[in-house]
Amino acid sequence: MAMAVGGKHGGPSSDINVTPLIDVLLVLIIIFMVITPITPQGLSALVPQPPKKKVNTPNPRTVVVQVLDGNQLKINQEPVTWDQLGNRLVDIFKTRAEKIMFVKADNDIPFQDVAQVFDIARGADPAIQVGILTPKIQAGQ
C-alpha cells in the first residue's frame, strides 16, 4: 500500500489515497464471482412438435352437391338426377337442425346449372344456407 508523506512544499497533502478503495473493489469482485451459480438454470420450454398425420375425413353431416359434366349430379358421392334433387334434399334436411349445403362444380360447368341447384335447394327448404366450394387450382395453371 502506498502512502504519501508530505509534498514538495513540505506540508500535508490533500490527495486521495485510492489504494484501499481498489483493494475493496477487488475483494467485492471476487465475492460476486464466487456467489454466481456455475450452471445457470433457465425456464424449461417445450419444443413445438410437428402435427401428427391425420386423415381429413369429411364430416358425415356435411352435404355437398356436385354438378358434373353432362348434367349429372351427386349428393355426397351418391348419383342423383335433376328431377330427384329437390325430393332428396327435403329428405336429408327434414330432420336436421343445421341446414347447410355446399355446391361444388368445375370451372367448365355453366353457372346456370349451379344457380339451378341453388333454386332447387331453396325450393326444398327456404332455411337451407348454400355455400360454394371452389375447385382446386392445379399447379402451373
DAGIRA-V395121 format. One record per residue. N is the residue number from 1. RES is the residue in one letter. D_LAST is the distance of its C-alpha to the last C-alpha in whole Angstrom. Layout:
# DAGIRA-V395121
n=N res=RES d_last=D_LAST
n=N res=RES d_last=D_LAST
This chain:
# DAGIRA-V395121
n=1 res=M d_last=86
n=2 res=A d_last=87
n=3 res=M d_last=90
n=4 res=A d_last=91
n=5 res=V d_last=95
n=6 res=G d_last=96
n=7 res=G d_last=94
n=8 res=K d_last=96
n=9 res=H d_last=98
n=10 res=G d_last=99
n=11 res=G d_last=98
n=12 res=P d_last=96
n=13 res=S d_last=92
n=14 res=S d_last=89
n=15 res=D d_last=86
n=16 res=I d_last=84
n=17 res=N d_last=84
n=18 res=V d_last=81
n=19 res=T d_last=81
n=20 res=P d_last=82
n=21 res=L d_last=79
n=22 res=I d_last=77
n=23 res=D d_last=78
n=24 res=V d_last=77
n=25 res=L d_last=74
n=26 res=L d_last=73
n=27 res=V d_last=75
n=28 res=L d_last=72
n=29 res=I d_last=69
n=30 res=I d_last=71
n=31 res=I d_last=71
n=32 res=F d_last=67
n=33 res=M d_last=66
n=34 res=V d_last=68
n=35 res=I d_last=67
n=36 res=T d_last=63
n=37 res=P d_last=61
n=38 res=I d_last=61
n=39 res=T d_last=57
n=40 res=P d_last=56
n=41 res=Q d_last=54
n=42 res=G d_last=51
n=43 res=L d_last=49
n=44 res=S d_last=48
n=45 res=A d_last=44
n=46 res=L d_last=41
n=47 res=V d_last=38
n=48 res=P d_last=35
n=49 res=Q d_last=34
n=50 res=P d_last=31
n=51 res=P d_last=30
n=52 res=K d_last=31
n=53 res=K d_last=29
n=54 res=K d_last=29
n=55 res=V d_last=27
n=56 res=N d_last=25
n=57 res=T d_last=28
n=58 res=P d_last=27
n=59 res=N d_last=30
n=60 res=P d_last=32
n=61 res=R d_last=33
n=62 res=T d_last=29
n=63 res=V d_last=29
n=64 res=V d_last=25
n=65 res=V d_last=25
n=66 res=Q d_last=22
n=67 res=V d_last=22
n=68 res=L d_last=21
n=69 res=D d_last=21
n=70 res=G d_last=24
n=71 res=N d_last=26
n=72 res=Q d_last=26
n=73 res=L d_last=26
n=74 res=K d_last=26
n=75 res=I d_last=28
n=76 res=N d_last=28
n=77 res=Q d_last=27
n=78 res=E d_last=30
n=79 res=P d_last=30
n=80 res=V d_last=31
n=81 res=T d_last=32
n=82 res=W d_last=32
n=83 res=D d_last=36
n=84 res=Q d_last=36
n=85 res=L d_last=33
n=86 res=G d_last=36
n=87 res=N d_last=38
n=88 res=R d_last=36
n=89 res=L d_last=35
n=90 res=V d_last=39
n=91 res=D d_last=40
n=92 res=I d_last=37
n=93 res=F d_last=38
n=94 res=K d_last=41
n=95 res=T d_last=42
n=96 res=R d_last=39
n=97 res=A d_last=40
n=98 res=E d_last=36
n=99 res=K d_last=35
n=100 res=I d_last=31
n=101 res=M d_last=29
n=102 res=F d_last=25
n=103 res=V d_last=23
n=104 res=K d_last=19
n=105 res=A d_last=18
n=106 res=D d_last=14
n=107 res=N d_last=13
n=108 res=D d_last=14
n=109 res=I d_last=18
n=110 res=P d_last=20
n=111 res=F d_last=21
n=112 res=Q d_last=25
n=113 res=D d_last=24
n=114 res=V d_last=23
n=115 res=A d_last=26
n=116 res=Q d_last=28
n=117 res=V d_last=28
n=118 res=F d_last=28
n=119 res=D d_last=32
n=120 res=I d_last=33
n=121 res=A d_last=32
n=122 res=R d_last=34
n=123 res=G d_last=37
n=124 res=A d_last=37
n=125 res=D d_last=38
n=126 res=P d_last=38
n=127 res=A d_last=37
n=128 res=I d_last=34
n=129 res=Q d_last=31
n=130 res=V d_last=28
n=131 res=G d_last=25
n=132 res=I d_last=21
n=133 res=L d_last=19
n=134 res=T d_last=15
n=135 res=P d_last=13
n=136 res=K d_last=11
n=137 res=I d_last=7
n=138 res=Q d_last=6
n=139 res=A d_last=6
n=140 res=G d_last=4
n=141 res=Q d_last=0
